């Protein structure tokens, strides 16, 4: 009948080729999905570190002008939300889902003693910041130990004769 005519040859994928390519795509997709929890954790850690930097700077600024005395400063503890914004009153938070305290920072000022005590600097003290997170609704920490602990030296930037110049003067923290 059609002796001399040739039909165009249609090429298509076989069922085995389609199944094989779907298996390769599934393995690749599973590998990508498997990395998502790690990527989300790294993103959360990065956000926490950024907030901690903001929190430490704010606490440092709030300490300025306080009496340079060993003990817990009057501003401690300080509460912050997840973005590192200061919360004035934890009890008066309007929207606990958005504005609730996520970080708690505790301050302590101590004398420097022993081998770490520098000579001829009587008003140098050590400031310690302890940061706890995440917090319960009442502001208490879920973990007993702070996740971040930082210590550094502070002083009053006054001369060695401040007591002679003004006997009633009490040094304040200055930066």
Secondary structure as a PSIPRED ss2 file (coil, helix, strand):
# PSIPRED VFORMAT (PSIPRED V4.0)

   1 X C   1.000  0.000  0.000
   2 X C   1.000  0.000  0.000
   3 X C   1.000  0.000  0.000
   4 X C   1.000  0.000  0.000
   5 X C   1.000  0.000  0.000
   6 X C   1.000  0.000  0.000
   7 X C   1.000  0.000  0.000
   8 X C   1.000  0.000  0.000
   9 X C   1.000  0.000  0.000
  10 X C   1.000  0.000  0.000
  11 X C   1.000  0.000  0.000
  12 X C   1.000  0.000  0.000
  13 X C   1.000  0.000  0.000
  14 X C   1.000  0.000  0.000
  15 X H   0.000  1.000  0.000
  16 X H   0.000  1.000  0.000
  17 X H   0.000  1.000  0.000
  18 X H   0.000  1.000  0.000
  19 X H   0.000  1.000  0.000
  20 X H   0.000  1.000  0.000
  21 X H   0.000  1.000  0.000
  22 X H   0.000  1.000  0.000
  23 X H   0.000  1.000  0.000
  24 X H   0.000  1.000  0.000
  25 X H   0.000  1.000  0.000
  26 X H   0.000  1.000  0.000
  27 X H   0.000  1.000  0.000
  28 X H   0.000  1.000  0.000
  29 X H   0.000  1.000  0.000
  30 X H   0.000  1.000  0.000
  31 X H   0.000  1.000  0.000
  32 X H   0.000  1.000  0.000
  33 X H   0.000  1.000  0.000
  34 X H   0.000  1.000  0.000
  35 X H   0.000  1.000  0.000
  36 X H   0.000  1.000  0.000
  37 X H   0.000  1.000  0.000
  38 X H   0.000  1.000  0.000
  39 X H   0.000  1.000  0.000
  40 X H   0.000  1.000  0.000
  41 X H   0.000  1.000  0.000
  42 X H   0.000  1.000  0.000
  43 X H   0.000  1.000  0.000
  44 X H   0.000  1.000  0.000
  45 X H   0.000  1.000  0.000
  46 X H   0.000  1.000  0.000
  47 X H   0.000  1.000  0.000
  48 X H   0.000  1.000  0.000
  49 X H   0.000  1.000  0.000
  50 X H   0.000  1.000  0.000
  51 X H   0.000  1.000  0.000
  52 X H   0.000  1.000  0.000
  53 X H   0.000  1.000  0.000
  54 X H   0.000  1.000  0.000
  55 X H   0.000  1.000  0.000
  56 X H   0.000  1.000  0.000
  57 X H   0.000  1.000  0.000
  58 X H   0.000  1.000  0.000
  59 X H   0.000  1.000  0.000
  60 X H   0.000  1.000  0.000
  61 X H   0.000  1.000  0.000
  62 X H   0.000  1.000  0.000
  63 X H   0.000  1.000  0.000
  64 X C   1.000  0.000  0.000
  65 X C   1.000  0.000  0.000
  66 X C   1.000  0.000  0.000
  67 X E   0.000  0.000  1.000
  68 X C   1.000  0.000  0.000
  69 X C   1.000  0.000  0.000
  70 X C   1.000  0.000  0.000
  71 X E   0.000  0.000  1.000
  72 X C   1.000  0.000  0.000
  73 X C   1.000  0.000  0.000
  74 X C   1.000  0.000  0.000
  75 X C   1.000  0.000  0.000
  76 X C   1.000  0.000  0.000
  77 X C   1.000  0.000  0.000
  78 X E   0.000  0.000  1.000
  79 X E   0.000  0.000  1.000
  80 X E   0.000  0.000  1.000
  81 X C   1.000  0.000  0.000
  82 X C   1.000  0.000  0.000
  83 X C   1.000  0.000  0.000
  84 X C   1.000  0.000  0.000
  85 X C   1.000  0.000  0.000
  86 X E   0.000  0.000  1.000
  87 X E   0.000  0.000  1.000
  88 X C   1.000  0.000  0.000
  89 X C   1.000  0.000  0.000
  90 X H   0.000  1.000  0.000
  91 X H   0.000  1.000  0.000
  92 X H   0.000  1.000  0.000
  93 X C   1.000  0.000  0.000
  94 X C   1.000  0.000  0.000
  95 X C   1.000  0.000  0.000
  96 X H   0.000  1.000  0.000
  97 X H   0.000  1.000  0.000
  98 X H   0.000  1.000  0.000
  99 X H   0.000  1.000  0.000
 100 X C   1.000  0.000  0.000
 101 X C   1.000  0.000  0.000
 102 X C   1.000  0.000  0.000
 103 X E   0.000  0.000  1.000
 104 X E   0.000  0.000  1.000
 105 X E   0.000  0.000  1.000
 106 X E   0.000  0.000  1.000
 107 X E   0.000  0.000  1.000
 108 X E   0.000  0.000  1.000
 109 X E   0.000  0.000  1.000
 110 X E   0.000  0.000  1.000
 111 X E   0.000  0.000  1.000
 112 X C   1.000  0.000  0.000
 113 X C   1.000  0.000  0.000
 114 X H   0.000  1.000  0.000
 115 X H   0.000  1.000  0.000
 116 X H   0.000  1.000  0.000
 117 X C   1.000  0.000  0.000
 118 X C   1.000  0.000  0.000
 119 X C   1.000  0.000  0.000
 120 X C   1.000  0.000  0.000
 121 X C   1.000  0.000  0.000
 122 X C   1.000  0.000  0.000
 123 X C   1.000  0.000  0.000
 124 X C   1.000  0.000  0.000
 125 X E   0.000  0.000  1.000
 126 X E   0.000  0.000  1.000
 127 X E   0.000  0.000  1.000
 128 X E   0.000  0.000  1.000
 129 X E   0.000  0.000  1.000
 130 X E   0.000  0.000  1.000
 131 X E   0.000  0.000  1.000
 132 X E   0.000  0.000  1.000
 133 X C   1.000  0.000  0.000
 134 X C   1.000  0.000  0.000
 135 X E   0.000  0.000  1.000
 136 X C   1.000  0.000  0.000
 137 X C   1.000  0.000  0.000
 138 X C   1.000  0.000  0.000
 139 X C   1.000  0.000  0.000
 140 X C   1.000  0.000  0.000
 141 X E   0.000  0.000  1.000
 142 X C   1.000  0.000  0.000
 143 X C   1.000  0.000  0.000
 144 X C   1.000  0.000  0.000
 145 X C   1.000  0.000  0.000
 146 X C   1.000  0.000  0.000
 147 X C   1.000  0.000  0.000
 148 X E   0.000  0.000  1.000
 149 X E   0.000  0.000  1.000
 150 X E   0.000  0.000  1.000
 151 X E   0.000  0.000  1.000
 152 X E   0.000  0.000  1.000
 153 X E   0.000  0.000  1.000
 154 X E   0.000  0.000  1.000
 155 X E   0.000  0.000  1.000
 156 X C   1.000  0.000  0.000
 157 X C   1.000  0.000  0.000
 158 X C   1.000  0.000  0.000
 159 X C   1.000  0.000  0.000
 160 X C   1.000  0.000  0.000
 161 X C   1.000  0.000  0.000
 162 X H   0.000  1.000  0.000
 163 X H   0.000  1.000  0.000
 164 X H   0.000  1.000  0.000
 165 X H   0.000  1.000  0.000
 166 X C   1.000  0.000  0.000
 167 X C   1.000  0.000  0.000
 168 X C   1.000  0.000  0.000
 169 X C   1.000  0.000  0.000
 170 X C   1.000  0.000  0.000
 171 X C   1.000  0.000  0.000
 172 X E   0.000  0.000  1.000
 173 X C   1.000  0.000  0.000
 174 X E   0.000  0.000  1.000
 175 X C   1.000  0.000  0.000
